[in-house]
Amino acid sequence: MRVAEHWKDYTLLDTMNGYRFESWGGHKVARPDPQVVWHDVQNGMSRMKNGCEGIYYRSEKGGGHWEFREGMPESWKISYGSLKFRIKPTNFKHMGLFPEQAVNWDFCQRAIREAGRPVNVLNLFAYTGGATLACAAAGASVCHVDAVKGMVSWARENAALSGLAEKPVRWIVEDAMKFVEREIKRGHRYDIIILDPPSYGRGSNGEMWKIEDCIYELMTNCMELMSDKPLFIMLNSYTTGLSPAAMEYLLHEIAYPRGREYSVSADEIGLPVAADHGRRVLPCGSTALLLFEKIDI
Ligand SMILES: C[S@@+](CC[C@H](N)C(=O)[O-])C[C@H]1O[C@@H](n2cnc3c(N)ncnc32)[C@H](O)[C@@H]1O
C-alpha cells in the first residue's frame, strides 16, 4: 500500500466500530467508514466519541447528519506543506479533502520537478483542488475541471489561500467526458492527466456519469489527449469493486494498442492509524499509474 505519512495538520487517531476518528487541524471528528469492520474491545468507542466536536450519524433511509458540540467552527484551515485548504464538514460526511491523496500529490510534485521542463496537467473530477494545487505549486500549468460550480469556487479559494492565485490554472465547470472530447477536437495536449471519478455523478448539464459504463471510453479519449512527451496518467478510485488489478488491466488496454513504451502500477492508498503507532494503515482507495517515463513511485 502507498501511505500518506507526511501530514502534520491531519491525524487518523483511531478506527473502530465502523468509525474513523480524526483530527483536522486539532478539531476532532468521528465519521463512519464501511471498511472499519473491527470492534473495540476496551470501551474506547465512547471515550473517543466523547472527545469529538463533530460526529456524523448515518440514517437508515440513506444519507445522514452531523451532530456538533458547541464551539465547533463552521469551517477552518489546514496545511500540507505549502498547500492550504479550507475544511468544512459537508452534508455527505466529507470534509472537503481526501487526506490519503497527499501520497499522490507528493508523487505529482516529484515528477513535475524532475521533468525539468514545462509540464501541462489536466485534472478531471478535480473536487476542491488538492492535485491542482500540488501541481501548480511544483511549477506546472493546470487545467482544473469539475462539474459543480461550488466545487470549482472552493478549489479557487484553496489556491488563493496557498498563494497560488496567480499561477497558470484554467478553472473549468464542465462535464469531464464532454470536456475531453472538446479538447481532442481543439488539439490541446497534456503531459499529465489526473482523474478521480466518482461511482456516480452528473455533468454540469445533467450528463449521467456511471463509472462502469463510462470509464473505458473516457480513458481511451484521455490517451488521445497525451502530448508527444507524456509523463503519466493517474487514475484514482473509491469505487468498491474497482480493484487495483482491474484498474491496472484497464490502463494496459488503453496503452498497449498505441505502441508507445509504458509501464503500469496500481496499489491501494492509505492513512496510518496513530493509535497503532503506524502498524495499521487504513486502506482508503486505489490509484493506478500509467507511466510513460521512469518515475519512482
Ligand atoms: C470523488 S470526488 C474527487 C475527489 C478529489 N479528486 C480529491 O482527491 O480530493 C468527485 C468529484 O467529481 C465531480 N464530478 C462528478 N461527476 C462529474 C462529471 N460528470 N464531470 C465532471 N466532474 C464530475 C464532483 O463534483 C466531485 O467534485
The ligand as a Gaussian input file, in Angstrom:
#p B3LYP/6-31G(d) Opt

LIG

0 1
 C      -14.528000      11.771000      -5.547000
 S      -14.606000      13.484000      -5.845000
 C      -12.955000      13.738000      -6.287000
 C      -12.010000      13.800000      -5.107000
 C      -10.758000      14.695000      -5.338000
 N      -10.185000      14.482000      -6.638000
 C       -9.702000      14.579000      -4.265000
 O       -8.733000      13.882000      -4.464000
 O       -9.826000      15.156000      -3.220000
 C      -15.516000      13.562000      -7.346000
 C      -15.703000      14.954000      -7.999000
 O      -16.209000      14.726000      -9.317000
 C      -17.140000      15.734000      -9.661000
 N      -17.998000      15.186000     -10.735000
 C      -18.985000      14.278000     -10.644000
 N      -19.476000      13.971000     -11.874000
 C      -18.774000      14.718000     -12.770000
 C      -18.794000      14.847000     -14.189000
 N      -19.648000      14.156000     -14.942000
 N      -17.892000      15.672000     -14.757000
 C      -17.008000      16.384000     -14.021000
 N      -16.953000      16.308000     -12.666000
 C      -17.818000      15.497000     -12.046000
 C      -17.846000      16.072000      -8.367000
 O      -18.384000      17.380000      -8.402000
 C      -16.703000      15.904000      -7.326000
 O      -16.083000      17.135000      -7.081000

